[in-house]
Amino acid sequence: MTYFLEDFTDFLPPRPNLDDKKAEMLQKAEAVGMAGFLRVRSIFEKTVAARVDLEISDLMTARVAEIAEQRGLIDKDLVGLLGFEHTDPDEDFIAAITDAVQVSFIYEIAEEEFKDEERRYQSSKAKGSKRQDVQDLVKELATSPPALAGPTSLHALDEMIAELHAGAPWMSDVSNWAYKALRAQYAAGRTWIDLPPVILIGPPGSGKTTYARKLAKLAEVPVRKLDAAASNASFTVVGSDATWGNAQAGVPLQEIAKTSIANPIMIVDEIDKAGIMKSSAGMRVSLPEALLGLLEPTSAFDWECPYTRRSYNMSQISWIMTANEIEGISAPLLDRCRVFNIGYPVLTDLSQLIRKQSAGRIFDEVVDCLIERVTVAVAKGHQPSLRRIQQLIDEAAAVSINPVMH
C-alpha cells in the first residue's frame, strides 16, 4: 500500500481566497462555455438576457462596468460612458455587456462557494478538527503494512471452492466464475483472494449474503457487511472530510487498519436501494458513484481517502454486492461488475442444506419433519427463504436443549 506519514502536514485546509476562487470559477466556465456552465447552476440564457437589457437600458451597475473594463471588452474611448444609459447600442457593445454580465453571475457563484469554504475553515479551526485521530490512523497504517490473505496453494484453493459449492450448489455459476478467476491468479503466483467486483441479484432469502460470508470464512479473510439502503452508506464506504461533523474513515480502510489485511471482502447489501447522502457541509454523495473509484483497478491502486487526505492501495479488496432486482442499479456500476441472477435452491438442495445445518444439533426425526414442512410449502408455491429455514432449525435446536417442564 502507499503511505505518507513522514511528510504529514497541518491537517487544517488552506484558508480560502476569494480572488483565487473567482479565477478558478472563471477558468472552469471558459473551458466548458459560460452559457453551459451557468445553465448547470440554473442560470439560463433568458435570465442573462434580462440582466443585459437592464444594464443597457437602465443605469449600468458599477460591477458590470468594472468587469467590462478589466476584460478589455469595450474600447477605451467608451469607458467614460460606462454607468450611463445606452440608448442605441451596437451588436459588439451588446456582446461585450453580455460577457460582462455572465462573468458577474460567475463571480456571484464564486462568492457563495467562498462563504461556504470560509465557514468550514473557521469551524475546523475552532474545533481543532480531528487531527490527532487522523494522525493515529495514518500512523497505524504506516507502521503495520498489511498482508494479503487467502488459501496458500492451488490445492487449498481447490478445496475451498469445492466446499463453497457443496454448501450452495444452486450458486454453481458464481462458484465456477470465482474458481476460474482465482485459479488464473494463483497460477500467476498471486496466492491471495482478489476477486473482481460482482453483483448477486436474487429474491430475499436466496442465500446471497450467506454465500459471500461463507466465501470469506473459507478463505480466512476479514469480511464486513454494509447496508446500501442506510442513509449514510456513501460516507460509511469512502469516509468523509475530518472537518465535517461525525467524520470518520471509510469502513474498508478501517478494516484494513484493524486487521492488517489488505484484501478484505466487502459485502454491500441491497445496492439497488442505494440513495443519495447529504453531508453537514451540503455535499451530495451517491453510494454507486462513491464506489466507482474503489472498483476501478487504476483509481483504486492510488485511492485518496477524504478523511486522512492520504493515498492508499485499495485495489486488493473484493467487492460482493447484492440486490433483489437489477432496476435501481446504476449503469456505470453494472458496467464495472460481473452480474449473476440467483434463484431459490431446488427442493433437493434445500433438503441437503437442512440436514447439513442441523447435523449434531437436532434429532433426525425433527430434521425429517422440517424437510416435510418445507416440501409442502414448496408444493403450494410458497418458497421459504433460507433465512426462515435457519430460524426454524435454530428454534428446534433451542427446544431440544431446554429442560422438560412437569
C-alpha positions as CSV (number, residue, x, y, z in Angstrom):
1,M,0.0,0.0,0.0
2,T,1.0,3.6,-0.4
3,Y,1.6,5.7,2.7
4,F,2.5,9.2,3.6
5,L,3.5,9.7,7.2
6,E,6.8,11.5,7.5
7,D,5.6,14.4,5.5
8,F,2.3,14.7,7.4
9,T,1.4,18.4,7.3
10,D,-1.0,20.6,9.1
11,F,-4.4,19.0,8.7
12,L,-6.4,22.2,8.5
13,P,-7.5,23.0,4.9
14,P,-5.9,26.1,3.4
15,R,-7.6,29.4,4.1
16,P,-9.9,30.2,1.1
17,N,-9.1,33.2,-1.0
18,L,-11.9,35.0,-2.8
19,D,-9.8,36.2,-5.8
20,D,-8.5,32.7,-6.3
21,K,-12.0,31.3,-6.2
22,K,-13.2,33.8,-8.8
23,A,-10.3,33.0,-11.1
24,E,-10.9,29.2,-10.6
25,M,-14.6,29.5,-11.4
26,L,-14.0,31.7,-14.4
27,Q,-11.4,29.3,-15.8
28,K,-13.8,26.4,-15.5
29,A,-16.6,28.4,-17.1
30,E,-14.5,29.4,-20.1
31,A,-13.3,25.8,-20.5
32,V,-16.8,24.4,-20.9
33,G,-18.6,27.6,-22.2
34,M,-20.1,30.3,-20.0
35,A,-23.7,29.6,-21.0
36,G,-23.4,25.9,-20.3
37,F,-21.6,26.5,-17.0
38,L,-24.4,28.8,-15.8
39,R,-27.2,26.6,-17.1
40,V,-26.0,23.7,-14.9
41,R,-26.4,26.2,-11.9
42,S,-29.9,27.1,-13.0
43,I,-29.0,30.4,-14.5
44,F,-30.5,30.3,-18.0
45,E,-29.9,32.4,-21.1
46,K,-33.2,34.3,-20.7
47,T,-32.0,35.3,-17.2
48,V,-28.7,36.6,-18.6
49,A,-30.5,38.4,-21.4
50,A,-32.9,40.1,-18.9
51,R,-29.9,41.4,-16.9
52,V,-28.2,42.6,-20.1
53,D,-31.3,44.6,-21.0
54,L,-31.3,46.2,-17.6
55,E,-27.6,47.1,-17.8
56,I,-28.0,48.7,-21.2
57,S,-31.4,50.4,-20.9
58,D,-31.0,51.5,-17.3
59,L,-28.0,52.8,-15.4
60,M,-25.2,50.3,-15.8
61,T,-24.0,48.9,-12.5
62,A,-20.5,49.6,-11.4
63,R,-19.8,45.9,-11.1
64,V,-20.6,45.2,-14.8
65,A,-18.8,48.3,-15.9
66,E,-15.7,47.3,-13.9
67,I,-15.7,43.7,-15.4
68,A,-16.1,45.1,-18.9
69,E,-13.2,47.4,-18.4
70,Q,-11.0,44.8,-16.7
71,R,-11.6,42.2,-19.5
72,G,-11.0,44.8,-22.2
73,L,-14.4,44.3,-23.7
74,I,-15.0,47.9,-24.7
75,D,-12.8,50.4,-26.4
76,K,-11.1,52.9,-24.2
77,D,-13.0,55.8,-25.7
78,L,-16.2,54.2,-24.5
79,V,-15.1,53.5,-21.0
80,G,-16.1,57.0,-19.8
81,L,-19.7,56.2,-20.8
82,L,-19.9,53.2,-18.5
83,G,-22.5,53.8,-15.8
84,F,-24.8,55.7,-18.1
85,E,-27.8,54.8,-20.2
86,H,-27.0,53.5,-23.7
87,T,-29.9,54.2,-26.0
88,D,-28.5,52.8,-29.3
89,P,-26.1,50.0,-28.6
90,D,-24.5,48.2,-31.5
91,E,-24.0,44.4,-31.6
92,D,-20.4,44.5,-30.4
93,F,-21.4,46.6,-27.3
94,I,-24.3,44.1,-26.5
95,A,-21.9,41.2,-26.8
96,A,-19.4,42.9,-24.5
97,I,-22.0,43.6,-21.9
98,T,-23.4,40.0,-22.2
99,D,-19.9,38.7,-21.5
100,A,-19.5,41.0,-18.5
101,V,-23.0,40.0,-17.1
102,Q,-22.1,36.3,-17.4
103,V,-18.8,36.9,-15.6
104,S,-20.8,38.8,-12.9
105,F,-23.0,35.7,-12.4
106,I,-19.9,33.5,-12.2
107,Y,-18.4,35.8,-9.6
108,E,-21.6,35.6,-7.5
109,I,-21.4,31.8,-7.6
110,A,-17.7,32.0,-6.6
111,E,-18.6,34.3,-3.7
112,E,-21.2,31.8,-2.4
113,E,-18.7,29.0,-2.5
114,F,-16.1,31.1,-0.9
115,K,-18.5,31.8,2.0
116,D,-19.2,28.1,2.5
117,E,-15.4,27.3,2.4
118,E,-14.7,30.1,4.8
119,R,-17.4,28.8,7.3
120,R,-15.9,25.3,7.1
121,Y,-12.4,26.7,7.6
122,Q,-13.4,28.7,10.7
123,S,-15.4,25.7,12.1
124,S,-12.4,23.4,11.7
125,K,-10.1,25.9,13.2
126,A,-12.4,26.4,16.2
127,K,-12.7,22.7,16.8
128,G,-9.1,21.9,16.1
129,S,-10.5,19.3,13.6
130,K,-9.8,15.6,14.3
131,R,-6.1,16.0,13.7
132,Q,-5.0,13.5,16.4
133,D,-7.5,10.9,15.3
134,V,-6.3,11.2,11.8
135,Q,-2.7,11.1,12.7
136,D,-3.3,7.9,14.8
137,L,-5.0,6.2,11.9
138,V,-2.3,7.2,9.4
139,K,0.4,6.0,11.8
140,E,-1.3,2.7,12.4
141,L,-1.5,2.1,8.6
142,A,2.1,3.2,8.0
143,T,3.8,1.3,10.8
144,S,1.9,-2.0,10.2
145,P,1.9,-2.7,6.5
146,P,-1.0,-5.1,5.8
147,A,-0.6,-8.6,4.5
148,L,-2.5,-10.4,1.8
149,A,-4.7,-13.4,2.9
150,G,-6.2,-16.4,1.2
151,P,-5.6,-20.1,0.5
152,T,-1.8,-20.6,0.3
153,S,-1.8,-23.0,-2.7
154,L,-3.8,-24.2,-5.7
155,H,-4.7,-27.3,-3.8
156,A,-6.1,-25.3,-0.9
157,L,-8.0,-23.1,-3.4
158,D,-9.5,-26.2,-5.0
159,E,-10.7,-27.4,-1.6
160,M,-12.1,-24.0,-0.7
161,I,-14.2,-23.8,-3.9
162,A,-15.3,-27.4,-3.5
163,E,-16.7,-26.7,0.0
164,L,-18.2,-23.4,-1.2
165,H,-20.0,-25.2,-4.0
166,A,-21.2,-28.1,-1.7
167,G,-22.8,-25.5,0.6
168,A,-24.7,-23.7,-2.1
169,P,-25.0,-25.8,-5.3
170,W,-27.7,-23.5,-6.7
171,M,-25.0,-20.9,-7.0
172,S,-22.6,-23.0,-9.1
173,D,-22.3,-20.4,-11.7
174,V,-20.9,-18.0,-9.2
175,S,-18.5,-20.6,-7.7
176,N,-17.3,-21.6,-11.2
177,W,-16.6,-18.0,-12.1
178,A,-14.8,-17.3,-8.8
179,Y,-12.8,-20.5,-9.3
180,K,-11.6,-19.6,-12.8
181,A,-10.7,-16.1,-11.8
182,L,-8.7,-17.2,-8.7
183,R,-7.1,-20.2,-10.4
184,A,-5.7,-17.9,-13.1
185,Q,-4.4,-15.5,-10.5
186,Y,-2.9,-18.3,-8.4
187,A,-1.2,-19.9,-11.4
188,A,0.5,-16.5,-11.9
189,G,1.9,-16.7,-8.4
190,R,-0.6,-14.2,-6.7
191,T,-1.8,-16.5,-3.9
192,W,-4.4,-14.4,-2.2
193,I,-8.1,-13.6,-2.6
194,D,-8.6,-10.9,-5.1
195,L,-12.0,-11.2,-6.9
196,P,-13.3,-8.8,-9.5
197,P,-16.4,-6.9,-8.3
198,V,-19.6,-8.9,-8.6
199,I,-23.3,-8.3,-8.1
200,L,-25.6,-11.1,-7.0
201,I,-29.2,-10.4,-7.9
202,G,-32.0,-12.5,-6.5
203,P,-35.0,-12.6,-4.2
204,P,-34.7,-12.1,-0.5
205,G,-33.7,-15.2,1.4
206,S,-32.0,-16.9,-1.5
207,G,-28.6,-17.0,0.3
208,K,-26.7,-14.2,-1.4
209,T,-25.2,-12.7,1.7
210,T,-24.7,-16.0,3.4
211,Y,-22.7,-17.2,0.3
212,A,-20.4,-14.1,0.5
213,R,-19.8,-14.6,4.2
214,K,-19.1,-18.3,3.6
215,L,-16.5,-17.4,0.9
216,A,-14.7,-15.0,3.3
217,K,-14.8,-17.6,6.1
218,L,-13.3,-20.4,3.9
219,A,-10.7,-18.0,2.5
220,E,-9.8,-16.8,6.0
221,V,-10.0,-13.1,5.1
222,P,-11.8,-10.4,7.0
223,V,-15.3,-9.5,5.9
224,R,-17.6,-6.5,6.6
225,K,-21.2,-6.1,5.5
226,L,-22.6,-2.7,4.7
227,D,-26.2,-1.7,4.1
228,A,-26.5,0.3,0.9
229,A,-30.0,1.4,1.9
230,A,-28.7,3.2,5.0
231,S,-28.9,6.9,4.9
232,N,-25.1,7.3,5.5
233,A,-24.0,4.4,3.3
234,S,-21.9,6.6,1.0
235,F,-19.8,8.1,3.8
236,T,-19.6,4.7,5.5
237,V,-17.8,3.3,2.5
238,V,-15.5,6.1,1.4
239,G,-15.3,8.2,4.7
240,S,-15.7,11.9,5.0
241,D,-13.5,15.0,5.4
242,A,-12.3,15.2,9.0
243,T,-13.5,18.8,9.2
244,W,-17.2,17.7,8.9
245,G,-19.4,16.7,11.8
246,N,-19.2,13.0,12.8
247,A,-16.4,12.4,10.3
248,Q,-14.6,9.1,10.1
249,A,-12.5,7.0,7.7
250,G,-14.4,4.6,5.4
251,V,-15.1,1.1,6.7
252,P,-12.8,-0.6,4.2
253,L,-9.9,1.5,5.3
254,Q,-10.8,1.0,9.0
255,E,-11.0,-2.8,8.4
256,I,-7.5,-2.8,6.8
257,A,-6.1,-0.8,9.7
258,K,-7.8,-3.1,12.3
259,T,-6.9,-6.4,10.8
260,S,-3.6,-5.6,9.0
261,I,-5.1,-7.5,6.0
262,A,-5.1,-5.6,2.7
263,N,-7.7,-7.7,0.9
264,P,-10.9,-8.0,3.0
265,I,-14.2,-8.9,1.4
266,M,-16.7,-6.1,1.5
267,I,-20.4,-7.1,1.2
268,V,-22.7,-4.3,0.1
269,D,-26.3,-5.4,0.7
270,E,-29.2,-4.0,-1.3
271,I,-27.2,-1.9,-3.7
272,D,-30.3,-1.4,-5.8
273,K,-31.7,0.6,-2.9
274,A,-28.7,3.0,-2.6
275,G,-29.8,6.6,-2.2
276,I,-28.0,10.0,-2.1
277,M,-26.5,11.3,1.2
278,K,-26.1,14.9,2.0
279,S,-23.2,15.9,4.3
280,S,-23.3,18.6,7.0
281,A,-21.5,20.8,4.6
282,G,-24.2,20.4,1.9
283,M,-22.2,18.0,-0.3
284,R,-24.3,15.3,-2.0
285,V,-22.8,11.9,-2.4
286,S,-24.2,8.8,-4.2
287,L,-23.0,5.4,-3.0
288,P,-22.7,4.0,-6.5
289,E,-20.7,7.0,-7.6
290,A,-18.5,6.8,-4.5
291,L,-17.9,3.1,-5.2
292,L,-16.7,3.6,-8.7
293,G,-13.3,4.9,-7.6
294,L,-12.8,1.8,-5.4
295,L,-13.9,-0.7,-8.1
296,E,-11.8,0.7,-10.9
297,P,-8.3,-1.0,-10.6
298,T,-6.4,2.0,-11.7
299,S,-8.0,4.5,-9.4
300,A,-8.2,2.0,-6.5
301,F,-4.5,1.5,-6.6
302,D,-3.9,5.1,-5.7
303,W,-7.2,6.0,-3.9
304,E,-7.2,9.1,-1.8
305,C,-9.0,8.9,1.5
306,P,-11.0,12.1,2.2
307,Y,-10.6,11.6,6.0
308,T,-6.8,11.2,6.1
309,R,-6.1,13.0,2.9
310,R,-3.5,10.3,2.1
311,S,-3.4,7.8,-0.8
312,Y,-3.8,4.0,-0.3
313,N,-3.7,1.0,-2.5
314,M,-7.3,-0.3,-2.1
315,S,-7.2,-2.5,-5.3
316,Q,-6.9,-5.8,-3.4
317,I,-10.4,-5.5,-1.8
318,S,-13.0,-8.0,-3.1
319,W,-16.4,-6.3,-3.5
320,I,-19.5,-8.5,-3.4
321,M,-22.8,-6.6,-3.8
322,T,-26.3,-8.0,-3.5
323,A,-29.6,-6.8,-4.9
324,N,-33.2,-8.0,-5.2
325,E,-33.6,-6.7,-8.7
326,I,-31.5,-5.1,-11.4
327,E,-33.7,-2.0,-11.6
328,G,-32.2,0.8,-9.5
329,I,-28.6,-0.2,-10.1
330,S,-26.8,2.5,-12.0
331,A,-25.4,1.7,-15.5
332,P,-21.8,2.7,-14.6
333,L,-21.9,0.3,-11.6
334,L,-23.3,-2.6,-13.7
335,D,-20.5,-1.9,-16.4
336,R,-17.8,-2.5,-13.7
337,C,-19.2,-5.7,-12.2
338,R,-19.9,-9.3,-13.1
339,V,-23.7,-9.8,-12.6
340,F,-25.3,-13.1,-11.6
341,N,-29.0,-13.8,-11.3
342,I,-29.6,-16.0,-8.3
343,G,-32.7,-18.1,-7.8
344,Y,-34.1,-20.1,-4.9
345,P,-32.5,-23.6,-4.3
346,V,-34.5,-26.5,-5.6
347,L,-36.0,-28.9,-3.1
348,T,-33.1,-31.4,-3.3
349,D,-30.7,-28.6,-2.4
350,L,-33.0,-27.5,0.4
351,S,-33.1,-31.0,1.9
352,Q,-29.4,-31.3,1.8
353,L,-28.9,-27.8,3.3
354,I,-31.3,-28.6,6.2
355,R,-29.5,-31.9,7.0
356,K,-26.1,-30.2,6.9
357,Q,-27.1,-27.3,9.1
358,S,-29.0,-29.5,11.5
359,A,-26.2,-32.1,11.9
360,G,-25.4,-32.6,15.6
361,R,-28.0,-30.0,16.7
362,I,-31.4,-31.7,16.4
363,F,-32.7,-35.3,16.2
364,D,-33.1,-36.9,12.7
365,E,-36.9,-37.2,13.3
366,V,-37.1,-33.4,13.7
367,V,-35.0,-32.9,10.6
368,D,-37.4,-35.1,8.6
369,C,-40.3,-33.0,9.9
370,L,-38.6,-29.8,8.9
371,I,-37.9,-31.2,5.4
372,E,-41.5,-32.3,5.1
373,R,-42.8,-28.9,6.1
374,V,-40.6,-27.2,3.5
375,T,-41.6,-29.8,0.9
376,V,-45.3,-29.0,1.5
377,A,-44.7,-25.2,1.3
378,V,-42.8,-25.5,-2.0
379,A,-45.6,-27.7,-3.4
380,K,-48.1,-25.0,-2.6
381,G,-45.9,-22.4,-4.3
382,H,-44.6,-20.8,-1.1
383,Q,-40.8,-20.8,-1.4
384,P,-39.4,-20.4,2.1
385,S,-36.4,-18.2,2.4
386,L,-33.1,-19.7,3.6
387,R,-33.3,-17.2,6.4
388,R,-36.6,-18.6,7.6
389,I,-35.3,-22.2,7.3
390,Q,-32.3,-21.3,9.5
391,Q,-34.7,-19.7,12.1
392,L,-36.7,-23.0,12.2
393,I,-33.5,-25.0,12.7
394,D,-32.4,-22.7,15.5
395,E,-35.8,-22.8,17.2
396,A,-35.8,-26.6,17.0
397,A,-32.3,-26.8,18.4
398,A,-33.3,-24.4,21.3
399,V,-36.3,-26.6,22.2
400,S,-34.1,-29.8,22.2
401,I,-31.8,-28.4,24.9
402,N,-34.5,-26.9,27.1
403,P,-35.4,-29.0,30.2
404,V,-38.8,-30.7,30.1
405,M,-41.3,-28.9,32.4
406,H,-43.5,-31.2,34.6
